[in-house]
Every structure is written in structure tokens, then in C-alpha cells.
Amino acid sequence: MVAIAPSNRLRRTPFSEGVEAAGVSAYTVYNRMLLPAAFESLAADCAHLKDHVQVWDVSCERQIAVQGQDAGKLLSLLTPRDLSKMADDQCYYVPMVDTNGGMLNDPVAVKHSDDHYWISIADSDLLLWVKGVAAGMGLNVSVTEPDVSPLAIQGPKSDDLLARVFGDAVRDIRFFRYKRLPFQGRDLVIARSGYSKQGGFEIYVEGGDIGMDLWQALFAAGADLNVRAGGPNLIERVESGLLSYGNDMTAAHTPFDCGLGKFVNSDADYIGRVALEQARAEGAKWRLCAVEIDGDPVPACDRHWAITRDGARLGQVTSATWSPDQNTNVAIGMVQADRFATGADVEVKTQDGTRKARLRAEFWN
């Protein structure tokens, strides 16, 4: 067994004590923080998530706080999505691109007011990019990483669990909206969002000192709901077609390549606009799709696997796993857009050999 050597560069979280007591069996590293990847097993964790409720330590979804007179201007420069109608209690999925139109990150923006936003980031050094843009444009704004650690509550019993801790007001929170609700004298942002298709919330815990108190309160309140610790689950993610920045897409891909063209606003003035308008005119070069792979459970997808047809490479599998519910290997693939065809028979070259596979337009959830 290979262990991760401890280092101050690899940050623990306000919930690490609870995660370890719950029996975490695997971690990954995300934004230089520990992210729980499995507890009992991927399959058992996935089955539980679909039937009950889990508490996820997703502190690795670091926040970038943007505050000041030019906060809104900076946010509008960073994303091709139109933010003009964003309300103060709203969350937006905001793909961010570089000057070439390549994906830098696909975070969620949380608006507190016209001069205060959080950017809840995927795994990349986006903080440096945001600071650089703010400095380079001479904007009147501060850009910091605040002491905010998200805790996700996911699964079909999420409403019942959170209502016991925060009251029935949580039931009225709409998708990608939030309320501020009290816990130990602090009003915490609670949004109906999360990295699964099973429903739930994300609690933005301001102040790591109350992290374990909240963790313990949730587990005490949910004992009869079969609450467990969990984390973003590879099986559920791939079945649902939820994208992972750095795995399924990188700066080599535009939003159009990633199926995110609906978030590209032609009228706004943002970084990368010229490149994206050219990409729109030329059409997507790549197509993200579902891939069904034959045979026994595939090995861990530790690198991109080539997808070929008639000996020619079409693209690559970016994430893959065995799905007990589908009784097959499920995967996400990035293939050449002009060569994609629903139901096409292809081959996938894993490190354990070549497998027969098929391309699908739709994911399993």
C-alpha cells in the first residue's frame, strides 16, 4: 500500500478528524487538500448515496473572495456567462477561460451583493489567475482565499437531515439558490447544490473552528436516517455525466468542446471573447460523450485511454469505472466531434489490454 507523506503543503480540513473517525479508506488530493474518495468501497458508498444521505468533506472546493467596487466587473471579465441577472441569493455555474478560450476552471459563483462574490473553484490555481487579472486591469477590488470550508449533504434524505439542524426553511431553498441560516450564532450560506445527481445541499462553513461541531450535529440528527460520511463518488459521477476539471477537460478545450456552449454570451466583453467567437463559428472540435466498455471491471483509469475505430484514434476515455446498477463499465470520453456517432462500435486501449466499447450520446442518469 502506498501512503501520502504528510506535509504542510497538503492541507487538512476542519472536518478531517470526523472523516478519519468515520473510516475513510482512500483520499485524493484536490487544491492541495485532502479529499475523501472512499469509505467502505466505491460501490457500497454509491449504493448508500442513492438511498440515504451522506455528509461530504469538500473543503477542497476553495473559495476565492472578490470584494470591492469593481467586484462585479472582475467577475464579468472572468467568465463568458452573462451575470447581469444574477440575484444576491443565487449561485451560477461559471466556466472560466483564458485568452485562447481554453477552460481554466468550471467553478460556481456565489453572489452576496454587487460588491461581494465567492468563486467556489475546481482543482486549479485559479486564485493566481484572478489576482493577476485584477492587478493587470487596475481594478478596485480585493482577491483573497477566506476561511470558508464547504460541507456537502447529498442523497434523497438530505432535506430531512438539514431540516433537523437548521429548520424547515431549508426545504424552501430552490436549486442553485441559497439562504443564510444560523448555527452556533453564525449565519451560514446553505445552497441547494452539490456534485451529485441525488439531490442535496452545500453548507459554506465560515470559520473552521465550528467545523467539527457542525459535523457532529449532523450525525447526531441523522442517526435514524442512516447518515454516513462520504465524498464525490466516481461511479455516481460518471453515470451522471458530471465533469471533473483536469480529468475530463483542460485548457486544451473550449466550453463548446465540453458541451457548455449555452454559457457563452456573444454580447459580453470578457477575457477570451475573440477566441470563443471564432470557436463558435468553426464549431466544436471535440465532443464529450458517454462510453460503455465491455468486459470485467476496468482497472483504475490512471491515464487517458485511447479510443480507436478501424485503427484510427478518435479521442480518449477520461474517466471510467464499473457500475453495479448498469452491470457494465461506464465512462466519459472526449472524441473528435466530426467523427462521433451514437452507438458507434469502438475500441478502448486500457493498461490491461484492449476492450470493445460503444459511444453513447446520453449518460445513465
C-alpha positions as CSV (number, residue, x, y, z in Angstrom):
1,M,0.0,0.0,0.0
2,V,1.3,3.4,-1.0
3,A,0.8,6.3,1.5
4,I,0.9,10.0,1.0
5,A,3.7,11.6,3.0
6,P,2.4,14.4,5.3
7,S,3.5,17.9,4.5
8,N,2.4,21.4,5.3
9,R,1.7,21.8,1.6
10,L,-1.0,19.2,1.9
11,R,-3.7,20.8,4.0
12,R,-6.0,19.0,6.4
13,T,-9.6,20.4,6.8
14,P,-11.8,21.4,9.6
15,F,-13.6,18.0,9.2
16,S,-10.5,15.7,8.9
17,E,-11.0,14.4,12.5
18,G,-14.5,13.3,11.7
19,V,-13.6,11.9,8.3
20,E,-10.9,9.7,9.8
21,A,-13.1,8.5,12.7
22,A,-15.7,7.5,10.0
23,G,-13.2,5.2,8.5
24,V,-12.0,6.9,5.3
25,S,-10.2,4.3,3.2
26,A,-8.9,6.4,0.3
27,Y,-8.0,10.0,-0.3
28,T,-7.2,12.1,-3.3
29,V,-5.5,15.5,-3.4
30,Y,-7.5,18.5,-4.7
31,N,-6.4,22.1,-4.4
32,R,-3.6,20.8,-2.2
33,M,-6.1,19.5,0.3
34,L,-7.3,16.0,1.3
35,L,-10.5,14.9,-0.4
36,P,-12.1,11.7,0.8
37,A,-12.6,9.3,-2.1
38,A,-13.9,6.2,-0.5
39,F,-15.1,4.7,2.8
40,E,-16.5,1.2,2.6
41,S,-15.9,0.9,-1.1
42,L,-16.9,2.9,-4.3
43,A,-19.8,0.5,-5.0
44,A,-21.1,0.4,-1.4
45,D,-20.7,4.1,-1.0
46,C,-22.6,4.7,-4.2
47,A,-25.5,2.5,-3.3
48,H,-25.8,4.2,0.1
49,L,-25.7,7.6,-1.5
50,K,-28.6,6.7,-3.8
51,D,-30.8,5.5,-1.0
52,H,-29.9,7.6,2.1
53,V,-27.9,10.7,3.0
54,Q,-24.2,11.4,3.3
55,V,-22.0,14.2,4.7
56,W,-19.1,15.1,2.5
57,D,-16.0,17.0,3.4
58,V,-15.5,19.1,0.3
59,S,-13.3,21.8,1.9
60,C,-11.1,21.3,-1.1
61,E,-13.6,23.4,-3.0
62,R,-11.7,26.5,-2.0
63,Q,-13.4,29.9,-2.2
64,I,-12.0,33.0,-3.8
65,A,-13.5,36.0,-2.2
66,V,-13.8,39.0,-4.6
67,Q,-14.8,42.2,-2.8
68,G,-14.9,45.9,-3.7
69,Q,-16.3,48.4,-6.0
70,D,-15.2,46.5,-9.1
71,A,-16.1,43.1,-7.9
72,G,-18.9,42.7,-10.5
73,K,-16.7,44.0,-13.3
74,L,-14.0,41.5,-12.4
75,L,-16.4,38.6,-12.4
76,S,-17.8,39.6,-15.7
77,L,-14.3,39.7,-17.2
78,L,-13.5,36.2,-15.9
79,T,-16.4,34.2,-17.5
80,P,-18.3,34.2,-20.8
81,R,-21.6,33.6,-18.9
82,D,-23.9,36.6,-18.6
83,L,-24.1,37.6,-14.9
84,S,-26.3,40.7,-15.4
85,K,-29.4,39.0,-14.0
86,M,-27.7,37.2,-11.1
87,A,-29.5,37.8,-7.8
88,D,-27.9,38.3,-4.4
89,D,-29.0,34.8,-3.2
90,Q,-28.0,33.0,-6.3
91,C,-25.3,30.6,-7.4
92,Y,-24.1,30.4,-11.1
93,Y,-22.1,27.7,-12.8
94,V,-19.4,29.9,-14.5
95,P,-16.9,28.3,-16.9
96,M,-13.8,30.5,-16.9
97,V,-11.4,30.6,-19.9
98,D,-8.0,32.0,-20.9
99,T,-7.3,34.4,-23.7
100,N,-7.3,31.4,-26.1
101,G,-10.8,30.4,-25.0
102,G,-9.4,27.3,-23.2
103,M,-11.1,26.1,-20.0
104,L,-9.2,27.3,-16.9
105,N,-11.8,26.1,-14.3
106,D,-15.5,25.5,-14.0
107,P,-16.4,27.0,-10.6
108,V,-19.7,28.1,-9.1
109,A,-20.0,31.8,-8.3
110,V,-21.9,32.7,-5.2
111,K,-23.2,36.3,-5.1
112,H,-23.6,38.1,-1.8
113,S,-24.0,41.6,-3.2
114,D,-22.9,43.7,-6.2
115,D,-19.5,44.2,-4.5
116,H,-19.0,40.7,-2.9
117,Y,-18.8,37.3,-4.5
118,W,-17.3,33.9,-3.8
119,I,-15.9,31.7,-6.5
120,S,-16.1,28.1,-5.4
121,I,-13.4,26.5,-7.5
122,A,-12.5,23.2,-9.1
123,D,-8.9,21.8,-8.9
124,S,-6.6,24.5,-10.3
125,D,-4.6,27.6,-9.2
126,L,-7.4,29.9,-10.2
127,L,-6.7,32.2,-7.3
128,L,-3.5,33.3,-9.1
129,W,-5.3,34.0,-12.3
130,V,-8.0,36.1,-10.6
131,K,-5.4,38.1,-8.7
132,G,-3.4,38.6,-11.9
133,V,-6.4,39.9,-13.9
134,A,-7.4,42.2,-11.1
135,A,-3.9,43.6,-10.8
136,G,-3.4,43.8,-14.6
137,M,-6.7,45.7,-15.1
138,G,-6.1,48.0,-12.2
139,L,-9.4,47.1,-10.6
140,N,-10.6,48.4,-7.2
141,V,-11.1,45.0,-5.7
142,S,-9.5,42.6,-3.1
143,V,-9.0,39.0,-4.0
144,T,-8.4,36.6,-1.1
145,E,-9.0,33.0,0.0
146,P,-11.3,33.2,3.0
147,D,-11.7,30.7,5.9
148,V,-14.6,29.0,4.2
149,S,-14.9,25.2,4.0
150,P,-17.8,23.7,2.2
151,L,-19.6,20.6,3.6
152,A,-21.9,18.8,1.2
153,I,-25.1,17.0,2.3
154,Q,-26.1,14.7,-0.5
155,G,-28.7,12.0,-1.1
156,P,-32.5,11.7,-1.1
157,K,-32.8,12.3,2.7
158,S,-30.8,15.5,2.6
159,D,-33.8,17.8,3.2
160,D,-34.9,15.8,6.2
161,L,-31.4,15.8,7.8
162,L,-30.8,19.5,7.3
163,A,-34.3,20.5,8.5
164,R,-33.4,18.9,11.8
165,V,-30.3,21.0,12.2
166,F,-31.3,24.3,10.5
167,G,-35.1,24.2,10.5
168,D,-37.7,23.7,7.7
169,A,-36.5,26.9,5.9
170,V,-34.0,24.6,4.1
171,R,-36.9,22.9,2.3
172,D,-37.8,26.2,0.6
173,I,-34.3,26.7,-0.9
174,R,-34.5,26.5,-4.7
175,F,-31.9,24.9,-6.9
176,F,-28.7,27.0,-7.1
177,R,-30.2,29.4,-4.6
178,Y,-29.1,29.8,-1.0
179,K,-30.3,31.1,2.4
180,R,-28.3,32.2,5.4
181,L,-29.3,30.1,8.3
182,P,-28.0,30.2,11.9
183,F,-25.7,27.7,13.6
184,Q,-24.0,28.5,16.9
185,G,-24.6,32.2,16.4
186,R,-23.3,32.3,12.8
187,D,-25.4,32.7,9.7
188,L,-24.0,30.1,7.2
189,V,-24.7,30.1,3.5
190,I,-26.7,26.9,2.6
191,A,-27.2,26.4,-1.1
192,R,-29.2,23.7,-2.9
193,S,-26.3,22.3,-5.0
194,G,-23.7,19.6,-4.9
195,Y,-21.6,17.3,-7.0
196,S,-24.1,14.5,-7.5
197,K,-27.5,13.9,-9.1
198,Q,-29.0,12.6,-5.9
199,G,-30.1,16.0,-4.6
200,G,-28.8,17.9,-1.6
201,F,-27.0,21.0,-0.3
202,E,-23.7,22.6,0.2
203,I,-23.0,24.4,3.5
204,Y,-20.3,27.1,3.3
205,V,-18.9,26.9,6.8
206,E,-17.3,30.3,7.6
207,G,-14.7,29.6,10.3
208,G,-13.0,26.3,10.7
209,D,-13.4,26.4,14.5
210,I,-17.1,25.3,14.3
211,G,-16.4,22.6,11.7
212,M,-16.4,19.5,14.0
213,D,-19.4,20.9,16.0
214,L,-21.5,21.0,12.8
215,W,-20.2,17.6,11.7
216,Q,-21.2,16.0,15.0
217,A,-24.6,17.8,15.0
218,L,-25.4,16.4,11.6
219,F,-24.5,12.9,12.5
220,A,-26.4,13.1,15.8
221,A,-29.5,14.4,14.0
222,G,-29.4,11.8,11.2
223,A,-28.8,8.5,13.1
224,D,-32.2,7.1,12.1
225,L,-31.7,8.4,8.6
226,N,-28.7,6.1,8.2
227,V,-26.4,9.1,7.6
228,R,-22.8,8.3,6.7
229,A,-19.7,10.1,5.7
230,G,-19.0,10.1,2.0
231,G,-17.5,12.0,-0.8
232,P,-17.8,12.7,-4.5
233,N,-18.3,9.2,-5.8
234,L,-16.7,8.1,-9.1
235,I,-19.4,5.7,-10.1
236,E,-22.3,8.1,-9.5
237,R,-20.3,11.0,-11.2
238,V,-19.7,9.0,-14.4
239,E,-23.2,7.6,-14.5
240,S,-24.5,11.2,-14.2
241,G,-22.0,12.7,-16.7
242,L,-20.7,15.2,-14.1
243,L,-17.4,16.6,-15.4
244,S,-14.2,16.8,-13.5
245,Y,-11.8,19.6,-14.4
246,G,-8.4,18.3,-15.1
247,N,-9.7,14.8,-15.8
248,D,-12.5,15.3,-18.4
249,M,-11.5,18.7,-19.7
250,T,-8.4,21.0,-19.6
251,A,-7.2,24.3,-21.0
252,A,-6.9,22.5,-24.3
253,H,-10.7,22.5,-24.6
254,T,-13.2,25.3,-25.1
255,P,-16.6,25.4,-23.5
256,F,-18.0,24.3,-26.9
257,D,-15.9,21.2,-26.8
258,C,-17.2,20.4,-23.3
259,G,-20.9,20.8,-24.1
260,L,-21.0,24.2,-22.2
261,G,-21.7,26.4,-25.2
262,K,-25.0,27.6,-23.6
263,F,-22.9,29.5,-21.1
264,V,-21.1,31.6,-23.7
265,N,-22.6,35.0,-24.2
266,S,-21.9,36.6,-27.5
267,D,-22.6,40.2,-26.3
268,A,-20.4,40.4,-23.2
269,D,-16.8,41.8,-23.1
270,Y,-14.8,39.1,-21.3
271,I,-11.3,37.6,-21.5
272,G,-11.2,35.1,-24.4
273,R,-14.2,36.5,-26.2
274,V,-12.5,36.8,-29.6
275,A,-11.2,33.2,-29.4
276,L,-14.6,31.8,-28.3
277,E,-16.5,33.6,-31.1
278,Q,-14.1,32.1,-33.6
279,A,-14.6,28.7,-32.0
280,R,-18.4,29.2,-32.2
281,A,-18.1,30.0,-35.9
282,E,-15.8,27.0,-36.6
283,G,-17.8,24.6,-34.4
284,A,-16.7,22.3,-31.6
285,K,-13.6,20.2,-32.3
286,W,-14.4,17.8,-29.5
287,R,-17.4,16.0,-28.2
288,L,-17.8,14.8,-24.6
289,C,-19.9,11.6,-24.6
290,A,-20.7,8.5,-22.6
291,V,-18.8,5.3,-23.4
292,E,-19.9,1.8,-22.5
293,I,-16.9,-0.6,-22.2
294,D,-17.4,-4.4,-22.4
295,G,-15.9,-7.0,-20.1
296,D,-15.0,-7.3,-16.5
297,P,-14.5,-4.2,-14.3
298,V,-11.9,-2.0,-15.8
299,P,-8.7,-1.0,-13.9
300,A,-8.4,2.4,-12.4
301,C,-8.3,5.0,-15.2
302,D,-4.9,6.4,-14.2
303,R,-4.3,7.9,-17.6
304,H,-6.3,8.8,-20.7
305,W,-7.1,5.6,-22.6
306,A,-7.1,5.9,-26.4
307,I,-10.5,5.4,-28.2
308,T,-9.9,3.9,-31.7
309,R,-12.0,2.8,-34.6
310,D,-10.6,0.8,-37.5
311,G,-7.1,1.5,-36.2
312,A,-7.5,5.3,-36.1
313,R,-7.6,7.3,-32.9
314,L,-10.8,9.2,-32.2
315,G,-10.1,10.5,-28.8
316,Q,-9.7,9.2,-25.2
317,V,-11.6,7.9,-22.2
318,T,-11.1,10.5,-19.4
319,S,-12.9,8.8,-16.5
320,A,-14.1,5.2,-16.2
321,T,-15.4,2.8,-13.6
322,W,-17.6,-0.3,-13.1
323,S,-21.3,0.4,-12.5
324,P,-23.1,-2.3,-10.5
325,D,-26.5,-0.8,-11.4
326,Q,-25.8,-0.8,-15.1
327,N,-23.8,-4.1,-14.9
328,T,-21.2,-2.7,-17.2
329,N,-18.2,-0.4,-17.3
330,V,-19.3,3.3,-17.7
331,A,-17.0,6.0,-18.9
332,I,-16.7,9.6,-20.1
333,G,-15.0,10.1,-23.4
334,M,-13.7,13.1,-25.3
335,V,-13.8,12.3,-29.0
336,Q,-13.4,14.2,-32.3
337,A,-16.7,16.0,-32.9
338,D,-16.8,15.3,-36.6
339,R,-16.3,11.5,-36.0
340,F,-18.8,11.0,-33.2
341,A,-21.8,8.7,-33.9
342,T,-24.3,7.4,-31.4
343,G,-23.9,3.7,-31.0
344,A,-20.6,3.5,-32.9
345,D,-18.5,0.5,-32.0
346,V,-15.0,1.4,-30.9
347,E,-12.1,0.0,-29.0
348,V,-10.6,1.4,-25.8
349,K,-7.0,0.7,-25.0
350,T,-6.5,0.3,-21.3
351,Q,-3.3,-0.5,-19.5
352,D,-4.6,-4.1,-19.1
353,G,-5.5,-4.6,-22.8
354,T,-7.9,-3.5,-25.5
355,R,-11.7,-3.6,-24.8
356,K,-14.6,-3.4,-27.1
357,A,-16.8,-0.4,-26.4
358,R,-19.7,1.8,-27.7
359,L,-20.2,5.6,-27.9
360,R,-23.4,6.9,-26.4
361,A,-25.0,10.4,-26.6
362,E,-26.7,10.1,-23.2
363,F,-25.4,9.3,-19.8
364,W,-27.0,6.8,-17.5
365,N,-28.7,9.2,-15.1
